[in-house]
Amino acid sequence: MNFVLIHGAWHGGWCWRRVAAPLRAAGHVVYTPTQTGLGERSHLLSREITLETFVADVVNVLVWEELADVVLVGHSFGGISISGAADRVPQRIRHLVYLDAFIVQSGQSPFDTLTPELADSRRRAAQEFSGGVSLPVPDPRSLGVTDDADAAWLRAHCTPHPLSTYETPVLLHHELGNGLPATYLAARPEYRALVDSRAYARSRADWDYREILAGHDAMVTSPELVVAELERVARQGPSTDC
């Protein structure tokens, strides 16, 4: 099985290390690309990065690596990117997995899905930190990371996130998910920025909505649970409708 794992805000492909290793050991092919302006690509951080940039990051991995039958996984902010990829190249994707992820409708920006108070606080933080270019890295505890060693690892690797990706809308030409099989994995306790996204996922009768007892950064805090869920998806047969 081909897995492509897309990270969330402030992270990079590095954050999937504890999930990617056991999946590869089980015989799967695993890609963990880093989105523009983050991780090892943080030197590309700029105001010009949009959600379309992030979508293109994912689409180009699928196209240039000539991938098909892909389980495409998006954590947190990465949920927006996998929705965009499903809209553009559904023929390459077998199953979408939203890991405690943002669900953003066409024409919406990520800030549109947050409460006005939370959106305003993030805009202020970006202005104070970088003149509005990027969001500073949050305390790992706010991401559900309580282990000191894990928190130190995140502090050493997370990088500021381009604010422009929160401000720009995602543009989809089909219904969100584009008819592909989809699973939403909701981590507990609840991450406050995802209230609307979880409600939408629960409302989709054609999606599989599941909960796991893990922090928001589940691929760091509870990788064994994430691997088990991804292996479960891999065992499912391909859809006959797509």
C-alpha positions as CSV (number, residue, x, y, z in Angstrom):
1,M,0.0,0.0,0.0
2,N,1.1,3.5,-0.7
3,F,0.8,6.0,2.2
4,V,1.3,9.7,1.8
5,L,1.3,11.5,5.2
6,I,0.8,15.3,5.3
7,H,1.7,17.2,8.4
8,G,-0.1,20.1,10.1
9,A,0.8,23.6,11.0
10,W,4.3,24.3,12.4
11,H,5.4,20.7,11.7
12,G,7.2,19.0,8.8
13,G,7.5,15.6,7.3
14,W,9.8,14.7,10.2
15,C,6.8,14.5,12.6
16,W,5.7,11.2,11.1
17,R,8.9,9.3,12.0
18,R,7.2,7.1,14.6
19,V,4.3,6.2,12.2
20,A,6.3,5.9,9.0
21,A,8.9,3.4,10.4
22,P,6.4,0.7,11.5
23,L,4.3,1.1,8.3
24,R,7.5,0.6,6.2
25,A,8.5,-2.4,8.3
26,A,5.1,-3.9,7.5
27,G,5.9,-3.6,3.8
28,H,4.1,-0.3,2.9
29,V,5.6,2.5,0.8
30,V,5.4,5.7,2.8
31,Y,6.1,9.3,1.7
32,T,6.2,12.2,4.3
33,P,6.6,15.4,2.2
34,T,7.0,18.8,3.9
35,Q,4.9,21.7,2.9
36,T,6.4,24.9,1.5
37,G,7.9,27.2,4.2
38,L,8.1,24.6,7.0
39,G,10.6,22.1,8.3
40,E,13.6,21.7,6.0
41,R,11.8,24.0,3.6
42,S,11.5,26.8,6.1
43,H,13.9,28.9,4.1
44,L,11.0,29.4,1.6
45,L,8.8,31.0,4.2
46,S,7.1,34.1,2.7
47,R,3.8,36.0,2.5
48,E,3.2,34.5,-1.0
49,I,2.5,31.0,0.3
50,T,-1.3,30.2,-0.1
51,L,-3.4,27.2,0.4
52,E,-3.0,26.6,-3.3
53,T,0.7,26.2,-2.7
54,F,0.0,23.6,-0.1
55,V,-2.4,21.7,-2.4
56,A,0.2,21.8,-5.2
57,D,2.8,20.4,-2.8
58,V,0.7,17.3,-2.3
59,V,-0.5,16.9,-5.9
60,N,3.0,17.1,-7.2
61,V,4.2,14.3,-4.9
62,L,1.4,12.1,-6.2
63,V,2.1,13.0,-9.8
64,W,5.9,13.1,-10.0
65,E,6.3,9.9,-7.9
66,E,3.7,8.3,-10.2
67,L,1.6,7.1,-7.2
68,A,-1.8,5.4,-7.4
69,D,-4.0,3.6,-4.9
70,V,-2.8,6.0,-2.2
71,V,-4.0,6.3,1.4
72,L,-3.7,10.1,1.8
73,V,-3.5,11.2,5.4
74,G,-3.7,14.8,6.6
75,H,-3.1,15.8,10.2
76,S,-4.6,19.0,11.5
77,F,-3.9,21.8,9.0
78,G,-2.9,19.1,6.5
79,G,-6.6,18.1,6.2
80,I,-7.0,21.1,3.9
81,S,-4.2,20.0,1.6
82,I,-5.6,16.5,1.2
83,S,-9.1,17.8,0.4
84,G,-7.5,19.9,-2.3
85,A,-5.5,16.9,-3.7
86,A,-8.7,14.8,-3.7
87,D,-10.4,17.6,-5.8
88,R,-7.5,17.7,-8.3
89,V,-6.3,14.1,-8.7
90,P,-8.9,11.7,-7.2
91,Q,-7.8,8.9,-9.6
92,R,-4.6,8.5,-7.6
93,I,-6.2,8.2,-4.2
94,R,-7.8,5.2,-2.6
95,H,-8.8,6.6,0.7
96,L,-8.6,9.9,2.6
97,V,-7.8,9.9,6.3
98,Y,-8.3,13.1,8.3
99,L,-6.3,12.8,11.5
100,D,-7.8,15.3,13.9
101,A,-7.8,17.6,10.9
102,F,-9.3,20.8,9.5
103,I,-12.3,20.5,7.2
104,V,-12.6,23.7,5.2
105,Q,-15.3,24.2,2.5
106,S,-14.6,25.8,-0.9
107,G,-14.4,29.6,-0.6
108,Q,-13.6,29.4,3.1
109,S,-10.3,30.3,4.7
110,P,-9.1,28.3,7.8
111,F,-9.8,31.4,9.9
112,D,-13.4,31.3,8.8
113,T,-13.7,28.0,10.6
114,L,-12.4,29.4,13.9
115,T,-14.2,31.5,16.4
116,P,-13.6,35.3,15.8
117,E,-11.7,35.4,19.1
118,L,-9.3,32.6,18.3
119,A,-8.7,34.0,14.8
120,D,-8.0,37.4,16.1
121,S,-5.6,36.1,18.8
122,R,-3.6,34.3,16.1
123,R,-3.5,37.3,13.9
124,R,-2.2,39.4,16.8
125,A,0.4,36.8,17.7
126,A,1.6,36.8,14.1
127,Q,1.8,40.5,14.0
128,E,3.8,40.7,17.2
129,F,6.1,37.8,16.3
130,S,6.9,38.5,12.6
131,G,5.0,41.6,11.4
132,G,2.3,39.3,10.2
133,V,4.4,36.9,8.1
134,S,4.1,33.8,10.3
135,L,2.5,32.3,13.4
136,P,4.9,31.5,16.2
137,V,5.3,27.9,17.4
138,P,2.9,27.2,20.2
139,D,3.6,25.4,23.5
140,P,3.5,21.7,22.7
141,R,1.1,21.2,25.6
142,S,-1.5,23.0,23.6
143,L,-1.2,20.2,21.0
144,G,-1.8,17.5,23.6
145,V,1.9,16.7,24.2
146,T,2.6,16.1,27.9
147,D,5.7,14.0,27.8
148,D,8.8,16.2,28.5
149,A,11.0,14.5,25.9
150,D,8.3,14.7,23.2
151,A,7.7,18.4,24.0
152,A,11.5,19.0,23.7
153,W,11.6,17.2,20.4
154,L,8.7,19.4,19.0
155,R,10.3,22.6,20.3
156,A,13.6,21.7,18.5
157,H,11.9,20.9,15.2
158,C,8.7,23.0,14.8
159,T,9.0,26.2,12.7
160,P,6.8,29.3,12.3
161,H,3.8,28.7,10.0
162,P,2.9,31.1,7.1
163,L,0.0,33.2,8.2
164,S,-1.2,33.7,4.6
165,T,-2.3,30.0,4.5
166,Y,-4.8,30.8,7.3
167,E,-6.1,33.9,5.4
168,T,-6.5,32.6,1.9
169,P,-9.5,30.5,0.8
170,V,-9.4,26.9,-0.5
171,L,-11.0,26.5,-3.9
172,L,-12.6,23.2,-4.7
173,H,-14.5,22.3,-7.9
174,H,-16.3,19.2,-6.5
175,E,-18.0,18.3,-3.2
176,L,-15.5,18.1,-0.4
177,G,-13.8,14.7,-0.6
178,N,-14.8,14.3,-4.3
179,G,-16.7,11.0,-3.6
180,L,-13.6,9.2,-2.3
181,P,-13.9,6.9,0.8
182,A,-12.9,8.9,3.8
183,T,-12.2,8.3,7.5
184,Y,-12.1,11.0,10.2
185,L,-10.0,10.1,13.2
186,A,-10.8,12.4,16.1
187,A,-8.4,12.6,19.0
188,R,-9.5,12.9,22.6
189,P,-9.4,15.3,24.4
190,E,-10.8,17.7,21.9
191,Y,-8.7,20.3,20.2
192,R,-10.7,23.5,20.3
193,A,-9.9,24.7,16.8
194,L,-11.6,21.7,15.3
195,V,-15.1,21.9,16.7
196,D,-16.7,22.8,13.4
197,S,-14.6,20.3,11.4
198,R,-15.6,17.4,13.6
199,A,-19.2,18.4,13.4
200,Y,-19.0,18.3,9.6
201,A,-17.2,15.0,9.6
202,R,-19.9,13.4,11.9
203,S,-22.6,14.8,9.5
204,R,-21.2,12.9,6.5
205,A,-23.1,9.6,6.4
206,D,-20.7,8.3,3.8
207,W,-17.6,8.9,6.0
208,D,-16.2,6.7,8.8
209,Y,-16.0,8.8,12.0
210,R,-13.8,7.3,14.7
211,E,-12.3,8.5,17.9
212,I,-8.9,7.6,19.4
213,L,-7.6,8.3,22.9
214,A,-4.6,10.5,22.0
215,G,-3.5,14.1,22.1
216,H,-3.9,16.3,19.0
217,D,-0.4,15.4,17.9
218,A,-1.3,11.8,17.9
219,M,1.4,10.7,15.5
220,V,3.9,11.9,18.2
221,T,2.1,10.9,21.4
222,S,0.3,7.7,20.3
223,P,1.9,6.5,17.1
224,E,0.8,2.9,17.7
225,L,-2.9,4.0,17.7
226,V,-2.4,5.9,14.4
227,V,-0.6,3.0,12.8
228,A,-3.3,0.6,13.8
229,E,-6.0,2.8,12.3
230,L,-4.0,3.2,9.1
231,E,-3.4,-0.6,8.8
232,R,-7.2,-1.0,9.3
233,V,-7.8,1.3,6.3
234,A,-5.2,-0.5,4.3
235,R,-7.0,-3.8,4.8
236,Q,-10.2,-2.4,3.4
237,G,-10.9,-3.2,-0.3
238,P,-10.8,-0.4,-2.8
239,S,-14.1,1.4,-3.5
240,T,-16.1,0.2,-6.5
241,D,-17.6,3.7,-6.9
242,C,-14.4,5.6,-7.6
